[in-house]
Amino acid sequence: MSASLTCSDFARHVLKLDLWPEQKRILDAYFGGNKTHAVWALGRRCGKTLMAAIAALYACFVLEDQYRRRVRKTEKWYILTIANDQSQAKLALNNIRQLLMDSPLVDEITRETATEIETSNNCVFQAIPASARASRGKAVVMLIMDELSFAIEGDANRGAKAIYDALSPSIAQFGQHGRILELSSPWLTDGLFYQHYCEATSGEFPFMQAVNLPTWEVNVNLPWGCAFLDAELKRDPDKFWVEYGAQFAKNNSALLATEIVEAAINKERSILFPEKEFTGTYVLSLDPARGGVGRDDYTACIVHYEGERLVIDKFHAFEPDFEIGGKKEVNMAKVEEWIKEHHRIYEFQSIVLDQFNSSFIIQNLSKDFPIAELAWSVSTKMKAFSKMKELFNAGLIELYPHAKAIAQLKNLSVIYRASGQWAVTGGKEVGVDDYAFALAAAILEASKDSDIDWLNSLVR
Protein backbone atom coordinates (compact mmCIF):
# COMPACT_ATOMS: atom_id res chain seq x y z
CA MET A 1 0.00 0.00 0.00
CA SER A 2 1.10 3.54 -0.64
CA ALA A 3 2.83 5.23 2.29
CA SER A 4 0.92 8.39 1.40
CA LEU A 5 -2.30 6.78 2.61
CA THR A 6 -3.28 8.44 5.89
CA CYS A 7 -4.12 6.31 8.89
CA SER A 8 -7.73 7.51 8.98
CA ASP A 9 -8.16 6.75 5.26
CA PHE A 10 -6.64 3.30 5.85
CA ALA A 11 -9.20 2.74 8.61
CA ARG A 12 -12.06 3.88 6.41
CA HIS A 13 -11.22 2.34 3.04
CA VAL A 14 -9.33 -0.81 4.07
CA LEU A 15 -10.64 -1.71 7.51
CA LYS A 16 -14.13 -0.36 6.74
CA LEU A 17 -14.29 1.65 9.93
CA ASP A 18 -16.01 5.00 10.37
CA LEU A 19 -13.96 6.71 13.08
CA TRP A 20 -14.99 9.68 15.19
CA PRO A 21 -13.40 13.01 14.18
CA GLU A 22 -11.02 13.16 17.17
CA GLN A 23 -9.91 9.56 16.62
CA LYS A 24 -9.00 10.48 13.02
CA ARG A 25 -7.13 13.58 14.14
CA ILE A 26 -5.13 11.72 16.80
CA LEU A 27 -4.11 8.86 14.50
CA ASP A 28 -3.23 11.11 11.57
CA ALA A 29 -1.19 13.43 13.80
CA TYR A 30 0.78 10.46 15.12
CA PHE A 31 1.63 9.09 11.69
CA GLY A 32 1.52 12.28 9.63
CA GLY A 33 4.50 14.18 11.00
CA ASN A 34 7.73 13.57 12.87
CA LYS A 35 6.06 12.00 15.92
CA THR A 36 7.40 8.57 16.85
CA HIS A 37 6.51 8.37 20.56
CA ALA A 38 2.86 8.95 21.45
CA VAL A 39 1.34 9.32 24.90
CA TRP A 40 -2.46 9.15 24.82
CA ALA A 41 -4.17 10.05 28.12
CA LEU A 42 -7.83 9.59 27.24
CA GLY A 43 -11.06 9.20 29.18
CA ARG A 44 -12.87 5.89 29.35
CA ARG A 45 -14.92 4.81 26.31
CA CYS A 46 -12.79 6.80 23.89
CA GLY A 47 -11.91 3.68 21.89
CA LYS A 48 -8.24 3.63 22.92
CA THR A 49 -7.74 -0.10 22.34
CA LEU A 50 -9.41 0.09 18.92
CA MET A 51 -7.19 3.03 17.94
CA ALA A 52 -4.09 1.11 19.04
CA ALA A 53 -5.16 -1.86 16.90
CA ILE A 54 -5.64 0.42 13.87
CA ALA A 55 -2.22 1.96 14.48
CA ALA A 56 -0.65 -1.50 14.64
CA LEU A 57 -2.26 -2.61 11.37
CA TYR A 58 -1.31 0.65 9.66
CA ALA A 59 2.34 0.14 10.64
CA CYS A 60 2.22 -3.45 9.38
CA PHE A 61 0.66 -2.90 5.95
CA VAL A 62 1.25 0.76 5.04
CA LEU A 63 4.68 1.36 6.57
CA GLU A 64 6.07 -2.11 5.90
CA ASP A 65 8.74 -0.91 3.44
CA GLN A 66 10.29 1.25 6.17
CA TYR A 67 10.78 -1.85 8.30
CA ARG A 68 11.42 -4.71 5.88
CA ARG A 69 14.48 -2.98 4.40
CA ARG A 70 16.06 -2.96 7.89
CA VAL A 71 15.72 -6.69 8.59
CA ARG A 72 17.06 -9.78 6.82
CA LYS A 73 14.90 -11.18 4.05
CA THR A 74 13.37 -13.98 6.12
CA GLU A 75 13.62 -12.29 9.52
CA LYS A 76 10.38 -11.64 11.40
CA TRP A 77 9.64 -8.14 12.66
CA TYR A 78 7.33 -7.50 15.59
CA ILE A 79 4.58 -5.13 16.60
CA LEU A 80 4.42 -5.78 20.30
CA THR A 81 1.62 -4.95 22.75
CA ILE A 82 2.49 -5.13 26.44
CA ALA A 83 -0.52 -5.35 28.74
CA ASN A 84 -0.82 -5.50 32.52
CA ASP A 85 -2.27 -9.02 32.63
CA GLN A 86 -3.14 -11.98 30.41
CA SER A 87 -6.78 -11.03 29.84
CA GLN A 88 -5.84 -7.51 28.77
CA ALA A 89 -3.18 -8.92 26.44
CA LYS A 90 -5.72 -11.22 24.81
CA LEU A 91 -8.14 -8.32 24.37
CA ALA A 92 -5.48 -6.31 22.53
CA LEU A 93 -4.67 -9.20 20.18
CA ASN A 94 -8.33 -10.02 19.62
CA ASN A 95 -8.97 -6.45 18.48
CA ILE A 96 -6.28 -6.81 15.83
CA ARG A 97 -7.59 -10.23 14.83
CA GLN A 98 -11.17 -9.01 14.49
CA LEU A 99 -10.17 -6.04 12.35
CA LEU A 100 -8.25 -8.38 10.04
CA MET A 101 -11.11 -10.87 9.86
CA ASP A 102 -13.58 -8.14 8.88
CA SER A 103 -11.39 -6.69 6.13
CA PRO A 104 -9.80 -7.75 2.82
CA LEU A 105 -6.55 -8.23 4.79
CA VAL A 106 -7.81 -11.51 6.26
CA ASP A 107 -5.98 -13.45 3.52
CA GLU A 108 -2.68 -11.99 4.73
CA ILE A 109 -2.80 -14.06 7.93
CA THR A 110 -0.36 -16.97 7.69
CA ARG A 111 -0.18 -18.18 11.29
CA GLU A 112 -2.08 -17.73 14.54
CA THR A 113 -1.45 -18.77 18.14
CA ALA A 114 -2.93 -17.67 21.45
CA THR A 115 -0.42 -14.81 21.66
CA GLU A 116 0.61 -14.14 18.05
CA ILE A 117 -0.72 -13.36 14.59
CA GLU A 118 1.73 -13.54 11.68
CA THR A 119 1.12 -12.01 8.27
CA SER A 120 2.54 -12.75 4.80
CA ASN A 121 5.08 -9.90 5.02
CA ASN A 122 6.78 -11.52 8.07
CA CYS A 123 5.16 -9.07 10.51
CA VAL A 124 4.17 -10.66 13.82
CA PHE A 125 1.62 -9.08 16.13
CA GLN A 126 2.43 -10.27 19.63
CA ALA A 127 0.45 -9.36 22.75
CA ILE A 128 1.81 -10.51 26.10
CA PRO A 129 1.46 -9.69 29.81
CA ALA A 130 4.00 -7.34 31.32
CA SER A 131 7.51 -8.80 31.30
CA ALA A 132 10.88 -7.20 30.65
CA ARG A 133 12.32 -10.54 29.54
CA ALA A 134 9.54 -11.66 27.20
CA SER A 135 10.71 -10.15 23.91
CA ARG A 136 14.38 -9.34 24.27
CA GLY A 137 16.37 -9.89 21.08
CA LYS A 138 13.45 -9.43 18.70
CA ALA A 139 13.21 -6.83 15.95
CA VAL A 140 10.45 -4.69 17.42
CA VAL A 141 9.26 -1.95 15.07
CA MET A 142 6.43 -0.73 17.27
CA LEU A 143 5.91 -1.04 21.01
CA ILE A 144 2.39 -0.49 22.35
CA MET A 145 2.02 -0.22 26.13
CA ASP A 146 -1.65 -0.58 27.05
CA GLU A 147 -3.19 1.01 30.19
CA LEU A 148 0.27 2.08 31.31
CA SER A 149 -1.06 4.24 34.16
CA PHE A 150 -2.04 1.04 35.97
CA ALA A 151 1.19 -0.85 35.39
CA ILE A 152 3.19 -2.12 38.36
CA GLU A 153 6.00 0.19 39.43
CA GLY A 154 9.35 -0.84 40.83
CA ASP A 155 9.30 -4.58 39.96
CA ALA A 156 12.59 -5.66 38.38
CA ASN A 157 10.82 -7.66 35.66
CA ARG A 158 7.16 -6.59 35.52
CA GLY A 159 7.63 -2.93 36.47
CA ALA A 160 6.66 -0.38 33.84
CA LYS A 161 10.12 1.23 33.77
CA ALA A 162 11.88 -2.14 33.63
CA ILE A 163 9.80 -3.19 30.62
CA TYR A 164 10.29 0.13 28.86
CA ASP A 165 14.04 0.14 29.46
CA ALA A 166 14.34 -3.46 28.24
CA LEU A 167 12.25 -3.17 25.08
CA SER A 168 12.65 0.40 23.83
CA PRO A 169 16.25 -0.26 22.60
CA SER A 170 14.83 -2.98 20.31
CA ILE A 171 13.26 -0.19 18.29
CA ALA A 172 16.56 1.65 17.84
CA GLN A 173 17.59 -0.36 14.78
CA PHE A 174 14.66 1.19 12.91
CA GLY A 175 15.85 4.72 13.62
CA GLN A 176 13.24 7.43 13.08
CA HIS A 177 10.75 4.83 11.87
CA GLY A 178 10.59 2.87 15.12
CA ARG A 179 7.51 3.73 17.13
CA ILE A 180 6.28 3.72 20.73
CA LEU A 181 2.63 4.15 21.67
CA GLU A 182 1.60 4.51 25.31
CA LEU A 183 -2.11 4.69 25.99
CA SER A 184 -4.15 4.75 29.17
CA SER A 185 -6.88 6.37 31.14
CA PRO A 186 -5.00 8.78 33.45
CA TRP A 187 -4.46 7.72 37.04
CA LEU A 188 -1.81 9.02 39.42
CA THR A 189 0.58 11.93 39.15
CA ASP A 190 3.58 9.61 39.31
CA GLY A 191 4.86 6.56 37.47
CA LEU A 192 6.21 6.12 33.96
CA PHE A 193 3.06 7.10 32.07
CA TYR A 194 2.74 10.43 33.90
CA GLN A 195 6.47 11.06 33.52
CA HIS A 196 6.30 10.53 29.75
CA TYR A 197 3.13 12.58 29.48
CA CYS A 198 4.89 15.50 31.19
CA GLU A 199 7.87 15.09 28.84
CA ALA A 200 5.56 15.03 25.80
CA THR A 201 3.76 18.20 26.89
CA SER A 202 6.95 20.06 27.82
CA GLY A 203 7.90 20.84 24.22
CA GLU A 204 11.46 19.65 24.85
CA PHE A 205 10.95 16.45 22.87
CA PRO A 206 9.54 17.27 19.42
CA PHE A 207 9.27 13.59 18.47
CA MET A 208 6.68 13.01 21.24
CA GLN A 209 2.92 13.38 20.78
CA ALA A 210 0.80 14.17 23.83
CA VAL A 211 -2.97 13.74 23.74
CA ASN A 212 -5.19 14.43 26.76
CA LEU A 213 -8.92 14.48 26.06
CA PRO A 214 -12.04 13.72 28.12
CA THR A 215 -14.54 11.15 26.96
CA TRP A 216 -17.09 13.65 25.66
CA GLU A 217 -14.60 15.29 23.30
CA VAL A 218 -13.83 11.99 21.57
CA ASN A 219 -16.90 9.77 21.86
CA VAL A 220 -19.69 11.44 19.89
CA ASN A 221 -22.18 9.05 21.48
CA LEU A 222 -21.40 10.41 24.97
CA PRO A 223 -21.58 14.21 24.65
CA TRP A 224 -21.28 16.44 27.69
CA GLY A 225 -24.56 16.47 29.58
CA CYS A 226 -25.77 13.08 28.38
CA ALA A 227 -27.68 10.97 30.89
CA PHE A 228 -24.86 8.45 31.39
CA LEU A 229 -22.12 11.00 32.12
CA ASP A 230 -24.47 13.10 34.24
CA ALA A 231 -25.23 10.06 36.41
CA GLU A 232 -21.53 9.22 36.75
CA LEU A 233 -20.74 12.81 37.76
CA LYS A 234 -23.42 12.84 40.44
CA ARG A 235 -22.43 9.43 41.76
CA ASP A 236 -18.79 10.30 42.41
CA PRO A 237 -17.34 13.61 41.12
CA ASP A 238 -13.72 12.75 41.96
CA LYS A 239 -13.89 9.44 40.14
CA PHE A 240 -15.71 11.07 37.21
CA TRP A 241 -13.02 13.68 36.54
CA VAL A 242 -10.29 11.03 36.60
CA GLU A 243 -12.03 8.30 34.58
CA TYR A 244 -14.06 10.37 32.12
CA GLY A 245 -12.51 13.81 32.44
CA ALA A 246 -9.04 12.29 31.85
CA GLN A 247 -7.51 14.27 34.72
CA PHE A 248 -4.57 12.82 36.60
CA ALA A 249 -5.35 12.21 40.26
CA LYS A 250 -3.26 13.11 43.28
CA ASN A 251 -1.75 10.14 45.11
CA ASN A 252 -4.05 10.74 48.05
CA SER A 253 -7.08 12.85 48.77
CA ALA A 254 -9.87 13.23 51.30
CA LEU A 255 -12.59 10.60 51.03
CA LEU A 256 -15.29 13.02 52.21
CA ALA A 257 -15.33 16.79 51.88
CA THR A 258 -15.65 18.52 55.26
CA GLU A 259 -18.70 20.50 54.17
CA ILE A 260 -20.47 17.32 53.04
CA VAL A 261 -19.92 15.67 56.42
CA GLU A 262 -21.17 18.83 58.15
CA ALA A 263 -24.28 18.88 55.97
CA ALA A 264 -25.13 15.34 57.11
CA ILE A 265 -25.22 16.22 60.82
CA ASN A 266 -28.64 16.61 62.42
CA LYS A 267 -27.76 18.90 65.31
CA GLU A 268 -31.26 18.58 66.77
CA ARG A 269 -30.84 14.97 67.86
CA SER A 270 -28.52 12.61 69.69
CA ILE A 271 -28.65 8.80 70.02
CA LEU A 272 -31.91 7.41 68.66
CA PHE A 273 -33.88 4.80 70.55
CA PRO A 274 -35.39 1.95 68.48
CA GLU A 275 -38.75 2.58 66.84
CA LYS A 276 -41.29 -0.16 66.34
CA GLU A 277 -41.66 0.82 62.69
CA PHE A 278 -38.05 -0.16 61.98
CA THR A 279 -37.80 -3.20 64.23
CA GLY A 280 -36.00 -5.97 62.41
CA THR A 281 -34.27 -3.61 59.96
CA TYR A 282 -31.50 -2.32 62.21
CA VAL A 283 -27.89 -3.33 61.54
CA LEU A 284 -25.20 -3.45 64.20
CA SER A 285 -21.54 -3.56 63.25
CA LEU A 286 -18.53 -3.85 65.52
CA ASP A 287 -14.93 -2.89 64.83
CA PRO A 288 -13.00 -5.05 67.30
CA ALA A 289 -9.86 -3.92 69.11
CA ARG A 290 -8.27 -4.55 72.48
CA GLY A 291 -8.75 -0.97 73.62
CA GLY A 292 -6.78 0.78 76.31
CA VAL A 293 -3.88 3.19 76.30
CA GLY A 294 -1.95 3.21 73.03
CA ARG A 295 -4.43 0.96 71.24
CA ASP A 296 -7.39 1.32 68.91
CA ASP A 297 -10.88 1.64 70.38
CA TYR A 298 -13.39 -1.21 70.18
CA THR A 299 -16.31 0.54 68.52
CA ALA A 300 -19.87 -0.25 67.48
CA CYS A 301 -22.37 1.40 65.19
CA ILE A 302 -26.13 0.94 64.71
CA VAL A 303 -27.84 2.08 61.49
CA HIS A 304 -31.09 1.64 59.58
CA TYR A 305 -32.57 2.76 56.29
CA GLU A 306 -35.58 5.04 55.99
CA GLY A 307 -36.34 4.76 52.30
CA GLU A 308 -33.11 5.74 50.51
CA ARG A 309 -31.74 7.59 53.54
CA LEU A 310 -29.38 5.84 55.93
CA VAL A 311 -29.77 6.94 59.55
CA ILE A 312 -26.98 6.45 62.09
CA ASP A 313 -28.76 5.63 65.34
CA LYS A 314 -25.85 5.12 67.70
CA PHE A 315 -22.07 5.04 68.01
CA HIS A 316 -20.54 3.25 70.97
CA ALA A 317 -17.04 2.55 72.33
CA PHE A 318 -16.41 -0.20 74.86
CA GLU A 319 -14.51 0.77 77.96
CA PRO A 320 -11.20 -1.06 78.57
CA ASP A 321 -11.87 -2.23 82.13
CA PHE A 322 -10.40 -5.74 82.04
CA GLU A 323 -6.82 -5.86 83.29
CA ILE A 324 -4.36 -8.38 81.87
CA GLY A 325 -0.58 -8.26 82.13
CA GLY A 326 -0.76 -4.92 83.86
CA LYS A 327 -2.71 -3.31 80.99
CA LYS A 328 -6.41 -2.63 80.65
CA GLU A 329 -8.34 -3.84 77.63
CA VAL A 330 -11.93 -4.53 76.61
CA ASN A 331 -13.68 -7.39 78.35
CA MET A 332 -15.10 -9.64 75.60
CA ALA A 333 -17.71 -11.09 77.95
CA LYS A 334 -19.13 -7.60 78.44
CA VAL A 335 -19.16 -7.05 74.68
CA GLU A 336 -21.30 -10.18 74.32
CA GLU A 337 -23.70 -8.98 77.01
CA TRP A 338 -23.97 -5.58 75.33
CA ILE A 339 -24.81 -7.23 72.00
CA LYS A 340 -27.46 -9.44 73.61
CA GLU A 341 -29.03 -6.52 75.47
CA HIS A 342 -29.22 -4.33 72.37
CA HIS A 343 -30.57 -7.14 70.21
CA ARG A 344 -33.48 -7.51 72.64
CA ILE A 345 -34.57 -3.93 72.01
CA TYR A 346 -33.49 -3.39 68.38
CA GLU A 347 -34.09 -6.90 66.98
CA PHE A 348 -31.19 -6.53 64.60
CA GLN A 349 -31.50 -7.73 61.05
CA SER A 350 -27.74 -8.37 61.06
CA ILE A 351 -24.88 -8.15 63.51
CA VAL A 352 -21.63 -7.64 61.59
CA LEU A 353 -18.43 -8.96 63.11
CA ASP A 354 -14.93 -9.19 61.65
CA GLN A 355 -14.41 -12.94 61.19
CA PHE A 356 -10.67 -12.69 61.84
CA ASN A 357 -10.82 -10.63 65.02
CA SER A 358 -14.10 -11.77 66.56
CA SER A 359 -13.99 -15.54 66.17
CA PHE A 360 -14.68 -16.20 69.87
CA ILE A 361 -17.78 -13.99 69.97
CA ILE A 362 -18.98 -15.38 66.63
CA GLN A 363 -18.77 -18.94 67.96
CA ASN A 364 -20.69 -18.01 71.09
CA LEU A 365 -23.48 -16.04 69.40
CA SER A 366 -23.92 -17.43 65.91
CA LYS A 367 -26.52 -20.06 66.89
CA ASP A 368 -28.95 -17.61 68.44
CA PHE A 369 -28.21 -14.27 66.79
CA PRO A 370 -28.14 -13.04 63.14
CA ILE A 371 -24.36 -12.89 62.88
CA ALA A 372 -22.90 -11.71 59.57
CA GLU A 373 -19.20 -12.47 59.32
CA LEU A 374 -17.13 -9.86 57.47
CA ALA A 375 -13.68 -10.41 56.02
CA TRP A 376 -12.08 -7.04 55.44
CA SER A 377 -10.21 -7.21 52.14
CA VAL A 378 -9.22 -4.68 49.49
CA SER A 379 -12.44 -5.46 47.63
CA THR A 380 -14.82 -5.21 50.60
CA LYS A 381 -13.19 -2.01 51.83
CA MET A 382 -13.53 -0.44 48.39
CA LYS A 383 -17.20 -1.43 48.28
CA ALA A 384 -17.94 -0.23 51.80
CA PHE A 385 -16.23 3.15 51.52
CA SER A 386 -17.51 3.72 47.98
CA LYS A 387 -21.05 3.26 49.26
CA MET A 388 -20.33 5.53 52.23
CA LYS A 389 -19.05 8.24 49.90
CA GLU A 390 -22.00 7.81 47.57
CA LEU A 391 -24.49 8.28 50.42
CA PHE A 392 -22.72 11.34 51.82
CA ASN A 393 -22.37 12.99 48.40
CA ALA A 394 -26.04 12.37 47.63
CA GLY A 395 -27.18 13.83 50.97
CA LEU A 396 -28.67 10.46 51.91
CA ILE A 397 -27.04 9.95 55.30
CA GLU A 398 -27.91 11.37 58.71
CA LEU A 399 -25.38 11.74 61.51
CA TYR A 400 -25.82 13.09 65.00
CA PRO A 401 -23.27 15.27 66.86
CA HIS A 402 -20.71 12.66 67.90
CA ALA A 403 -17.47 14.63 67.99
CA LYS A 404 -14.99 11.76 67.69
CA ALA A 405 -16.82 9.92 64.89
CA ILE A 406 -17.29 13.13 62.89
CA ALA A 407 -13.62 14.08 63.27
CA GLN A 408 -12.59 10.65 62.02
CA LEU A 409 -14.90 10.82 59.01
CA LYS A 410 -13.52 14.23 58.03
CA ASN A 411 -9.97 12.92 58.37
CA LEU A 412 -10.35 9.84 56.14
CA SER A 413 -7.91 9.80 53.23
CA VAL A 414 -7.84 7.71 50.08
CA ILE A 415 -4.46 6.28 49.15
CA TYR A 416 -4.38 5.31 45.47
CA ARG A 417 -2.33 2.40 44.20
CA ALA A 418 -0.78 2.02 40.76
CA SER A 419 -2.74 -1.24 40.42
CA GLY A 420 -5.95 0.77 40.26
CA GLN A 421 -6.97 -0.25 43.76
CA TRP A 422 -7.10 2.10 46.71
CA ALA A 423 -7.23 2.08 50.48
CA VAL A 424 -8.84 4.30 53.11
CA THR A 425 -7.10 5.35 56.29
CA GLY A 426 -7.37 7.90 59.06
CA GLY A 427 -3.60 7.95 59.54
CA LYS A 428 -0.88 5.90 61.19
CA GLU A 429 -1.77 6.77 64.77
CA VAL A 430 -4.07 4.63 66.92
CA GLY A 431 -7.75 5.39 67.38
CA VAL A 432 -8.05 7.50 64.23
CA ASP A 433 -10.61 5.58 62.17
CA ASP A 434 -12.35 3.04 64.42
CA TYR A 435 -15.79 4.70 64.30
CA ALA A 436 -15.42 5.23 60.54
CA PHE A 437 -14.70 1.54 59.94
CA ALA A 438 -17.60 0.46 62.14
CA LEU A 439 -19.87 2.73 60.09
CA ALA A 440 -18.45 1.45 56.79
CA ALA A 441 -19.16 -2.15 57.78
CA ALA A 442 -22.70 -1.23 58.84
CA ILE A 443 -23.30 0.55 55.54
CA LEU A 444 -21.96 -2.42 53.56
CA GLU A 445 -24.31 -4.84 55.33
CA ALA A 446 -27.37 -2.56 55.42
CA SER A 447 -27.03 -1.78 51.71
CA LYS A 448 -26.88 -5.35 50.45
CA ASP A 449 -30.46 -5.12 49.21
CA SER A 450 -30.02 -1.64 47.77
CA ASP A 451 -31.03 -1.15 44.15
CA ILE A 452 -27.78 0.72 43.44
CA ASP A 453 -25.19 -1.32 41.55
CA TRP A 454 -22.03 -1.68 43.60
CA LEU A 455 -19.84 -1.92 40.53
CA ASN A 456 -20.78 1.56 39.40
CA SER A 457 -19.56 3.01 42.70
CA LEU A 458 -16.09 1.47 42.78
CA VAL A 459 -12.95 3.80 42.39
CA ARG A 460 -10.51 2.42 39.54
N, C-alpha and C positions, 0 to 999 in steps of 0.2 A: 504494500500500500504506500501511497505517496506520503512522505514526511510532512508535506504541506497541509495535510488533513488535520483540522483542529480536533481536540479531544471531544468537544461537544458534538461536532459533526460526525465523528466516529461513533459516538453513543447513539446518535439519532439514525444515521443511515446504515450502519453495520450491525449494531446491537439492538436496533429498533426500540430505543428508549427515548421517551419524551421527558427530559430533565427540567427541573425548575430553573428559573433565570439565575438565581444565585449559585446553584450547583454548576451551571454552565460557566459562569464567570470565574468561579474558584478553580475549576479544572483547566480552563483555557489559560488563566494567568499562571498556573503552575508549569504548564508545558509550553506556553507561548513566548517566554522570555528567557532570561538567564537564571531562573530559579531552579535550583536542584535539591534544596532541602526545605520541605514544607512542614509547617506546624499548624494544624487545624484544630482550634479550640471552639467546638460547636455545641449548641444545645442539643438535648435529646430530640430524637425524631427528625433530625436533619438529613438522614440518609447517608451518614458518614461511611458505613461499611460498604454500601452500594457504590459510593464515589471512589473508594479505595479499590474496589474490584474493577471498575471502569478504568482507573488509572493503570492498574496492573496489566489489563488486556491491551490498552493503548501502547504501553511500553513494549509489550511482546510483539504485536503485529504491525504497528506503525513505525516504531523506532528501532526495529530489529537490526537494520543495517548498521546502526551506530554501535551495536553490541557484538554482532557476529564477526565483524572485521577485527575485533580485539580478542577473540578466542580461537583456539585451534579448530580445524574444520569439523571434527566430530565431538568436540568438547561441549558439554551441557552448560548452559548459563541459567542463573536462577533469579526468580522474583520471589522474594522471601517475605512472608508475613509472620511476625512474632506476636503471639497473643498471650494473655495472662494465664490461661488454663486450656485444657484440652477441648472443652466444649466451645470456647470462643474461637479456638484455632479451626475447628471443624466448620463453624459458621462462616468464617472468612473464606475458606476454600470452597464451601458449598455455594457461596455467592458467585464466585468465579465460574464454577462448574455450571450453574444454572444459566448464567449469561451466555456461556458458550453453547449450551444445549438449545437455547432459544434463538440462536443466530446462525447465519451461514457458516460460521467458523467451527461448527460442531465437527466437521470432517477433518479438522486440523488436529484433533485429539488422537494421540498415538498410544498413550499409556495412562492408566489411572490406578492409584492406590488410595489408602485411607488418608494419606497425608500429602500426596503429590498428584499433579496433572501435568503430563508432558505433551508438547505439541510438535508438529512436524519440523519446525525450525530449530529444534533442540532446546527450546525454552522450557524450563520446569517451574511450575508454580508450586511452591512448598509452603505449607502453613503448619507451624509447630508451636507448642507451649514454650514459655519463656525458658531459654537456656543459652548460656554464653558458649557452650561447647558444641551445640547441635549442628552448626553449619560452618565450622571453621574449615578453611581450605577450599571452599567452593567459590566459583566465579559468580558473585552476587551483583547483579546490575541494578537492582532496586530493593531497598529494605523498607518494609511497611511495619510500623510498630503501632498496634491497635490498642485503644484505650490505655494509653501510656500513663495517664494521670493516676491510674489505679494499680500500676505495676509495683512490685515489691522493691523496696529500697535497701541497699546495704548488703544484700546477699552476694557472696562471691561468685555464684554461678547464675542465679535467677534474678539478681538485682538488675534494675533498669540500666544503670550506668555500666555494670559489668557486661551486659548484653550489647549495649551500644558500642562500648570500647572494643569488644571482641569482633563485632561484625562490620562496623563501619569501614575499617581498612580494606575489607574485601571489595568494596566499591571503588577503591582508589585506582585500580587498573583500568577503569573505564573513564578516568579523568572527569571532564566537565559533563559527561553524559551519564555518569552514575547518579542515582537518585535515592533520596531518603524521604519518606513520608511518615510523619508522626500525627496521629489523629486521636482525639479523645474528647469526651465531655470534660470541662474543667473540674478540678477538685481543689487541692490545697496549693497554697502559695509557697511550696517548696518541691523538691524532687526534680528529676531530669526534665519532665515535660514543661514545667513552669520555667525552669532555667532556660531551656531552648526557646520557649515562647518569648521570654524577655530579650534574649539575644536577637530573635527575629524582628522584634518590634523596635529595637534600639537604632536601627539604621546602620550599624557598624558592619553588618554582614550582608552585602547586597545579593548574595546567592540564596538567601533565606526568604521564604514566603510565610508571613503570619496572617492567619485568618481567625477572627474572633467574632462570631455572630450568634445572636439568640435564635431560638427555634422559629419564632414568628417572622423573622426576616429571611428565612430559607424555605421553610415548609409552607407553601401557599394554602395548604389545607388546614393550617393552624394559625390563622392571623391573630394579631393582638386583639384581645377582647372576646375571643371565641369561648364557648361554654366550657370546653375542656381546660384551657389555660386559666380561665377565671376561677374554676373550682380548685385547681392546683395551687393558685396564688392564695386563695382564702384558707386552704387547708394548712399550708406551712410556707409562709413568705420566704424564710431563709433558704429552705430547700428549693423553692421555686426559682429564686434568682441564681442559684448555682446550677441546677439541672437544666432549666429551660432558658434562663437569662444568660447562661454561659459565663458567669462571673466566678472568678477564682475565690475560694473561701479561705478565711483565716484558719490557722491550725486549731484554734479553740475559740469558743464564743459562749455567751450566756445561753442557757437553755430557755429561760423565761425572762422576758423583759420586766423590769421592776414595776413599771406602770400597769402591766397586765396582771401581775400578782396582786397589786394594790386594788385594782378594779374588781377582783374576785372576792375581796373581804367584805363580809356583812358585819359591820361594826355594831349592829343592833342586837346581836345574839352572842351566845357563848356555846357551851356543850349542849347538844340537843338530846333530850330523852326520847326513847323509842315511841313511835306512834303506831296505833293499831293498824292504820291504813297501809303501813309499809312492813308490817310484821312478815318475816319470812323472806324479805328481799335484802336485808342488811348483809354486808360483807365485812368481816373482821380480818385484818392482816397483821402479822407480827414480824418485826425485824429483830431477830435474836442477837443478843450480845451478852457478855458477862457483866457489864456495868461496873461502876466503881471508878475510883480515881485513875485517870490516865487511860480509860477504856471507853469504847463506844457505849451509848445508851441502848437498853433493850426497850424498843418502842412498839406501840400498837396504834392502829388507825381503824376507825369504823366509818363506812360510807354507805350510801344508797342512792339509787337513781330516782328522780322525779321527772318522768318523761325523758327528755334528752339531757336534762341537767343533773350533774353529779353533785350531791351534797355531802360534805365532810361533817359527820356528826360529832366525832370525838377523836382527839389525840391523847395518848397516854404513854408515860414512861414509868417503868417498874423501878422501885427503889432498891438499891443494892444493900440489903440488910442481913445478908448471910455471910458470915465470916469463915474464910478458909485460907489457911497458910498465912494468917496475919493480914489478909486483904478482904475487903467486903465486895461481894458480888450479888447478883440477883438470885433469889431463891426460886428454883424451878417449880417446886411444889406450890408456891404462892401464885406463880404464873398460871398453873393449871387451875387453881381455885378461881382465879380472876376470870379465866375463860369460861368456866362452868357457870359462874354467877351471871356474867353478861349474856351468855347464851340463853339463860332462863328468861331474861327480860327482852332480848332483841330477837330471839329465834333466828339465828344467823342462817342465811342461805349457804354461805361458805365461810370457812375459817382457814385462811391461807397461812401456811407455815413453810419455812425454808427446809426442804427435805434433808439438807446436809448438816444444818445446825440445830435442828429441832427433832431429831430422830426419837429421843426419849419421850417427849411430849406426844409426838405423833403416835407412837406405839400405845401409849396409855389412853389416848382419847379417840382414836380412829374408829373404834367399834360403835361408839355411842354419839359421836358428833360429826358434822359434815366437814371433815378435814379435806382440804385441797393442798396437796403437796406441790411446792414450787421449787424448781431447780433454776437458780439464777445463772444464765448463760449470756453470751453476747447477744444472741437472738432475742431472748425473752426481755432483756434489759432494753434493747432497741424498741421492741413492741410496747413495753410498759411506758417508757418515757416519751415515745412518739405520741401515744394516746393521751398522756398527761398534757403534753404541749398542745395537742389539737384541741382539747377541752378548754384549756386556759385561753388560747388564741381566739376561740369561738365564743368566749364569754359564757361557757356552759359548765362552770364549776363554782361552787360556793364554799368559801373558807369562813372561819370565825377568827377573831383576834387571838391567835396563839403565837406569841412573839418568837419563840425558838423555831417552830415549824416554818413560819413565814420567812424568817431570816435564812433558813437553810434553802428554801425554795428559790429565793432571790439569788442565792450564791451558787446555784448549780451551774456547772460548766460542761460543755460538750467538747470532748477531745477527739478529733478526727484522725482516722488511721488511713495510711496510703492504700490499704486493702479495700477501702470503701465502707468499712465498718466504723463505728464510733462508740465511745463510752461516755458515761455521765459521772461526774464526781463533784463533791463539795469541797475538795481539797485533801491534803495529805494529813491534816491533823485528825484527832479523834473527835467523835461526836459532832461531825459537821454535816452529815446527810442522813442520819438515822430516821428522822421523821419523814424525809422526802422519799426514802426507799420503802418505808411502810406504806405511804400513800401510793407510790407507783405500783406496788404489788396489789393493793386493794383495787386500784383502777383497772389493772390487767384482768383480775378475776371478775369484777363487777361488769366489765364491758364485753365479756365473752359472747353474750347474746346480742351485742349491738349490731345494727344494720350497717355500720361503717366498715368498709374493707380495710383490714389491717395493712395489707400490702401497700395501699396507697398512702399510708402515713409513715412508712419507713424512710430514714435519711440514708443515702447512697454511699 
